[in-house]
């Protein structure tokens, strides 16, 4: 069929309004299992310190009736520290753009402030989940916090050539290995032996998927353990682990953690600072200075150098 002559079509009509949906959906996720799951506290130094201690070995402890005692030996708590790290996001919006009513955004300036705040939190989550080398900083050198991977030394399963991190060095990666349930069980047993009770396994999506694929093998070979079909939980003789995927941890490391032993220290809480105008534009920075505490590394662990 043909279109009748002189029929007005939309293609040439300049008066038709445009339609833009008023909903903006962030494609990049802003969930952060460590940041959202760890309690926060204020600190007052760029290198805050805290104390950790452990019990002495147990004994049968049978005493003589009427016995006197000599002064017993004891160990002092250990002092541990971490560096605060400054994180910032900045943006600038022209006066004209602020005056224009944009689709789905009532105020471009406020919208960008919210977006940059979420981006900064994602960056902090990446920092504490990374394997960056700690750095106390200097003139011309930014401070870098010690990430969680670098704290764990007591309960670690790693590949050949791997080495634990320290207060000044990153972990040394070992040879990659195929993930097995035995690695997870070994670290859980070590945590239990040292008084720990990890209850979450936080890992990259590829590792979480691999854990699910191990379900049948685990049930056949290790009768004391079971994994649900979707690996939401791993049940071991030494405690259950909720499996939590993270987009920010390294793809080669699974964290077996107790969130209650950690704390996020805030020297400067995340805040928005509107900066002095520069000509016909408005400027803002989102800034924070934070660090991560691990108060009981012997109660947590990692399975390092693994692949699906």
N, C-alpha and C positions, 0 to 999 in steps of 0.2 A: 504493500500500500504506500501511497505517496502522501507527503505532508501538504495540505492545502496552501495555496499561495497566500502570502502576507500574514501567515501565522507567526505570532511573536514567540520566539524560542528563548530559553534561558541563556544560550551561549552568547548572545549579543546584548543582553539586558544589563546595563551597568548599574541599575538601581537595586538589583537584588542584594540583600545583605549577606555578608559572610557568616558562617557559623563555625565557631570554635568551642569545643566542649570546655566547660568551666572547671573541669577536674584535671589536676596535674598529678600523675603517678610517678614517684621516684623509681627509676629502674634499678639503681644501685641500692642494695639493702643497707640498713643501718643497725641491724641487730648486732650485739656484741656480747657474747656469753660471759667473758671475764669481766668486762666493765659493768655490765648490768647485774652480775651475780656476786660481786664482791663489795663489802661494806667500805665506806669512805671515812676518812679522818683528816683533820688539819695537821700540817707539820710546819715547823718554823725555821728550817734550814735547807740548804741546797743538797746536803748529804745527811738526811735523817738516819738515825741509828736505832736499833732495838736489840733486845736480849733474847736469846734462845737457850734452853736448857734441856737436859735429858735425865732420866732416872738412871741410877747405877744398876748393875746387874742384880737379879734376884738371887736369894739364897734361902736355905732352910731356916736360918735364924734361930737356932736353939741356944739359950743363954744359961749360964750357971746360976743356981740359986744363991742369992747373996753376993753375987759378983760385983766388983767395981769395974769401971771401964776407963780406958785411955782415950784421949782425944781422937776422934775419928777423922779420917781424911775425907775430904769432899772436893768436888770440882766447882769452879765458879761458872756462871752462865757465860756464854759466848756472845760477843758483840758483832752484830751484822749491820750492814748499811746498804743504801742504794742512792743513786743520784736522781735528782729531779730533772725532768726534761721539759723544756719550753716548747709548746705547740701553738701554732698560730695559723689563722686563715684570714685573708684580707680581700676586700673588694671595694669598688668605686662605682658610683652611679651618677650620671649627669642630672642636673636640675630639671632638664626637659623630660628625661625618662621618668623621673619621680612624679612629674605633673601629669603624665599620660596615663589614662586608665587602660591597663593591660588585661588581656583575656586571662581569666582564672586567678589573677593576682591583683589584689586590691592595692598593695603597696610593694613595688619591686624591691625597695630597700629592706623592708621587713622580711620579705620572702627570702632574699639572699642571706640575711642574717640567720634565719632558721636553717637554711640549707647548709651553710658553712659550719654552723655549730654541730650538725650531725656528721659532717665530713671530718671535723676535728676529732670527735669521739671515735670514729672509725680508724683514724690515724693512730690514736693512742692504743686502741685495741691491737692494731697491727704491730706497734712497737713492743708491747709487752708479750706478744705471741711470737716475736721474731727471734732471730739469732744474732742480733746486732751486738757489736763489742761495746761493753760499758766504757764510758769516758767521763772523767770528772770535769772536763772542759778547761779552756784557757782563753786568753785573748785571741779572738779569731777562730776558736774551735768551740762548737756547740756541745753542751753537756748531753750525754746519752745515758738513759737508765739501763740498768741490768735487767734483761728480760727473764721471764720465768724459766725458760729452758736452761739458762746459765746457772740457776740456783741449785738444780737437782743433781745430787752426786751420790746419795746413799742407795736409792732404789732406781737403778737405770739398767735397761737392756739396750745394747748398742751394737752396731756392726763392727767388723774388724777395722782397726785403725782409728776408731772413734775415741774421743776424750771429753771429759766433763769440762764445762766452762768454769770460770772463776769470777772474782769481783772485778777483774780487769780484762778478761779475755772471753771471747765467744766460745761456744762448743766447737769441737772439731768433729766434723761429720765423718762417719765411717762408711764402709761398703754397704750399699743398699741390700736389703734382704726381703724375701717375700714374707708378708705378715702371717703369723700363726697365732693361734690361741695360747700356745705355750708361752710365748713372750709376755702376753698380758698376765697370765697366771703367775709367772715367775716374779714379775714386778709387784703384783698384788700380795704375794706371799712375803716378799721382802718388806713391803710397807707394813703388813700385819706384824711381822717379827719385830719391827722397830717402833711399834706402837701407833701406827697410822691407820686411818680408816677412810681411804678415798671412796667417793661415792659417784663420781662422774668421770667419764672418758670423753675428752674433747679432742676432736680430730677433724681433718679436712674431709670433704664429702667423699673423695675417692677411697679413703681409709674406712669411713663409715660403711660405704657400700661393700667393701671387701669383708668387713666383719660380718655383715649379713650373709655373704656368700659362704662364710665358714661355718654357718649354723649346722648343716647336716654333718660335716666332718667332725665338729666339736662334740656333737651328741653321740656319734658312733665311737670315737676314740677316747674321749674323756668323760666317763660316766658320771663323775662328780660335778660336771659342769653342764650347763645348758644355755643356749642362746635362743631368744625368740626369733621367729621367722624374719621379722623386720629389724632385729638387733636393737630394739628400744632399750633393752636392759641386757647386761651380761651377768649371769649368776656364777660366782666362783666360790670355792670353799672358804675364801677369805673376805667375802662381802660382795654385794651387788653393785654394779656400775651402770648408771644411766648414760646411754650413748648420746652425745650432743654434737651435731655437726657445726663446724665453724668455717667461715670463709676466710679467716685471717691467720689461722695457725699454719705452720709449714706442712706441706703435703707429705713429708717424710717422718713426722713426729706425732705420736698419740700421747696426750697428757692425761695421766690418772691422778685426779686432784680432789682435795677437800677444800672447798671454797672458804670454810671458816678459818683456815690458817693464813689467809691472805688479807691484805688491806690496801686500798688505794690511798696514798698520801697526797694531800692537796696543799702545796705551798701557795698557789694562787688558783682558786676555783675557776672553772671556765666562765668567762664573762664577755660581754659585748662592750667595746669601747668605740664610741663615735669620735673619729679623729678630726682635726682642724680641716675646714674646707680648703680645697685646692682649686681656686678659680670657680667655675660654675659646675662643681660636682661635690657630691657627698661621699665621705670615705668612712669605712668602719673596719675594725679588726676584731676577730674572735680569738681570744688568747687564754691559755691556761698553763700552769706549771705543776706537773704531777709526777708521781713515782709509784712503784709497786713494792709492797712488803711481802716477803714469804717468811712467816714466823716459825714454820716447822717443816723444813724441806724433807726431813726424814719421814714425814707422814704423807708424802706425795711422791710421784715418780713419773718417768716417761719411758715409752717404748720408742726408741729412736732408730733412724736409718731403716725404715720399712717402706715397702711399696705394695700396692694391691697384688 
